[in-house]
Amino acid sequence: MIEVRFHGRGGQGAVTSAELVAQAAIKQNLYAQAFPSFGPERRGAPVQAYLRVSPTPIKLRSKVYHPDAVVILDATLLKTINPAEGIKDDAVIVINSNKDEEELIKLFPKLRIAYVDASKIAKEELGVSITNTTMIGALVKATNITELESLEGPVRERFGILAQRNINAYTRAFKETKVINP
Amino acid sequence: MKKGVEVSVAAALAVQLARAEVISAYPITPQTHIVEYLSELVANGELEAVYINVESEHSAMSACCGAAAAGARTFTSSSAQGLELMHEMLYVVSGLRLPVVMTTVNRALSSPLSIWGDHADVMAARDTGWIMLFCENGQEVVDSLIMAYRIGEDRRVLLPVMVNVDGFSLSHVIEPIEFPSQEEVDRFLPPYQPLFSLHPDRPVTMGAYGMPEIYSEAKYAQETAIINSKDIVKEVFDDFANRFGRRYNLVETYNTEDADFVFVALGSIGENIKSAIEELKKEGKKAGLVQLRLYRPFPWKELIDVLKDKKRIAVTERAAPGGALNGPLYTEIATLLYNNGISTKMENYILGLGGRDVMPETFIDIYKGVAREVSEVPTKEKNFMFIGVRG
């Protein structure tokens, strides 16, 4: 079972990210679960969303405390939260960042880091810097949690005429994501 | 083919499959996506129903009451404070023998103000004369809702049915769910044929005075109906299994056969308990889980069958006793065992209140007898244990 914790801000679509990946995994006949951090929703405040994907039925209804992967949609969150809290030793940090490798290694020493400038991609592909769908490409690159192709159906269902732009965004992010191994 | 759907949306789709004709709800906190999505289905013409937006939950249940009396298949949904506001009407509907179906998305009651999950709301409504089902996952929510109409509308029953869905840990989760086709559901659930209905051409009185000469008889009849409904619930579960391949039991058991120790629980927390049981198995320890799918009428015979040989029973509850000797589920099971001359060691654990996460580790601790309250606030003469209270 792969457990993922998404960090974003209210309105950035972290929950949608988790949901889309879960739907893609379910399309592949895997078991999956996605849910928000339960609470009043406030735009701009730090929020979390959770995702589990497993080849066998998932018998767990708790938040993800020890993730295998953490997705950070918005790097400004690092000022207020510690996204590495509780992560497994071999976890991967998937971050939207335009920083260079050295700076990222300093932030997350001894961890696997997958990074991409998702804000830039989102701005260019979608016209807005909402990175939730873009960052799915980075997550898939870092974890193989689902196949990129399985995402297309759920994304088309969710975004209608805007779907293609989102597909372009995560496909590009998948290509541009770089992985630093510790 | 399973679809990844939020359980609340899945519940709405089940109500659509059941062809509900009148839906009434109050659309603000504590409400869920269930009625929000149903209002969309109705507005888009995808569900041929009347959607009545009302000004309170009391009115939502009142509207369902009136519509059901007029012969319509009805649905509403609420949670927490909303269910409390409906409380008066819950009795009216069951007393009038109207097969309204509702989901209660179980959430904590204020105060303190909370929107998170526990069972305080349904425990306050448990003796209102409604048939009550609990669900562990989204598939069970969909299936239970479809079955709820068949059960409630059966002429041998004619009672309202409440499908309990754990708030957030179930209601807000996207998970794989299989939906039966409309044709299959139509064959399983024919249109509602009321025994009596309000119609200007055929005047009847419903909800008339029950003078002291008749009130007891009416209540006796109602009580008989809900007690006897257990057989019909079982019949509907069996028919559902034959048609759809998913078998449900009044009391669900997991790993109970050779375990001397069992947990008793309601709802989705059962999954975390199952994970704990699997962990214990790895250590060579045997624990089982007993879940009441049917909570009202209380499936006492089925419970006795599974509990009678156990050495230790840990009843977990997501509601505070409020000054009672124990939590409500414990109290009822203790009565059951006493009446059957069984004096098994029983423990009562109050946990998972107001959305507090209860991890499998906690259930392992309970099994090992090392689960503790941390709080140093002394409480005298307490028969239950509050789990996870910080110091």
Interface residues (C-beta under 8 A of the other chain):
Chain A: A18 E19 A22 Q23 A24 A25 I26 K27 N29 Y31 A32 Q33 A34 F35 P36 F38 G39 P40 I58 K59 L60 R61 S62 K63 Y65 P154
Chain B: K2 K3 G4 E6 I115 W116 G117 D166 F168 S169 L170 H172 V173 I174 E175 P176 S268 I269 E271 N272 K274 S275 E278 G355 D357 V358 M359 P360
